[in-house]
Amino acid sequence: MSETVTFIHLTDLHVGNPAIQDDHLYSDTTTTLRRILVEVKTLVPQPKFIVVSGDLTNQGDQGSYENLKAIVAEAGLDMPILYALGNHDKRQGFYPAMLGRTDNLDAPYDHAQVIDGIHVIVMDSSVPNKVGGAFEPGQLDWLEAELEAHADLPKLLVMHHAPALDLHDASMEWESLSYADTEALRHAVAGKNIIGILSGHIHYDRVSNWYGIPAVVGIGQHAATDVLWLHEGLRMLDGAAFAIGTLRPSGLSITFAPQAATRRELHSFSFAGMAEMLKRYEADTAVDAAE
């Protein structure tokens, strides 16, 4: 690659539906998204594209996606935006509102595009009614075929759940791609020109070297995980950011652009209550899906 390409990584937008009261929406994510998109328009040079790595909405209803679509349209951005789905998203709400699609609404949303010489591959790691991520049968086959389709191009992989960094603690599998699919992904991308993996889900900025691949997680726009409290549980603070990615001949760099934040506590719970919280979340989302 001989030229520099700049792009934007957003994640965990958690946009809400203005017509519905949501007691689990802890910040004004609509205002935050509007502000960030204004900031993106001021960048020089303008980014070539935006990737959004899941949790586009907080509840996954069609009205929330319609709100997201309207916010993006009013921003007037002149660049492609590629969306991934996360555990807060629902395909039955996403497809009609965002893509005008009315058939095959249960299928994972996997797609890819070549933009300015970068092969951007977006995978749906969401599992209906689950917090953690996994792939459905056929998704890794699709990935392997896509990797071969543009074998000569640098590849950026986007998915909501980052690959697991450790595979020994089953109680923490909820925060990543499943351990089995993490290993399957490692074998699928081995030897390929993967310049980075962009994810979200855990609500704090983190950069890891995952078997030689930069694995970048963004803080998102809903709330910021207090990393100093992780020995106790999850403490969510006021905070948000986005990331500016730059691919140079020397490789990928990521610059985090934080928003002004008070760091006040928005919500917290201990790991002792984590199992109950996960059960309640999955039961609630199953009820919502049935309705």
C-alpha positions, 0 to 999 in steps of 0.5 A: 500500500502506497497511500495513507487512508483515514477512517472512523471507528464508532461503536456502542451507539446505543441510540434510543427511540424518542417515543419510548421511555428506556430506564436502561439508557443511562445517557443522552446517546442521541446528542452524543452521536450528533456531536461526534458526527459534527466533529467527524465533518471537521477532520482534515483530511476527511475520512474515507469511511466509517465503521460502527461495530455494533450495539447501534441501538439500546433496545433493537426496536424499529423506531430506534433504528429509524432515529439512528438513520435520521441522525446520520442523514441530517449529519450529511456525511459524504462517506460510506458507513458500514454497520455491524450488529451487537447484542443490543441489536435485533435483526428484525428491527434493523433490516426493515428500518436501515436496509428496507429489507423484509425477508430473511430477517433472522439471517446474520448481517455479514457484508464486505466492501473494498474502499480505497484499497482496504477490504473491510469485512463486517461480521455479525457476532450477535446471538439472539437473547445472549450477551456474549458473541458467537458465529452461526453455522456458515459464517466462518465459511463465508469469511474464508471465501471473502478472504480469498476473494481479495487475497492481495488487499489489506483487510480490516475485520469489524465485529461487535465482540472482540476475540477472547484474549484468554480462554480459561475463565468460562464465567467471563465468556460473556464479554467476548466472542465465544472461546470456540469461535475465537479459536476458529477465527484464529485458524481462519485468519492465520496467514491472511493480511489482517491489519486490524480487528475493530470491536466494542461491547465492553465500553472501554478503550483497549488495544491488544496484540491478538496473535500478531493482529491489532485488536482494538476495542472502543469505549463507545457512546453510552457509558464508560467502564471504570477499568479501576473497578474491574476487580469488583464488577462493572461500574459505568461512568459518564464518558464517550469517545470515538477513534480515528484509524490511519492506515499507512505503508508502515501499518495501522494506527488508532487515535482515540478522541474522547468526549468531555466527561464528568466521570460520574457514576451512571450504574454499577453492579458487582460480579457476584450479581453478574450471573443473575444480571445475565439471566435477567437480560436474556429473559427480558430480550427473549420476551421482547422477541416473542412480542 
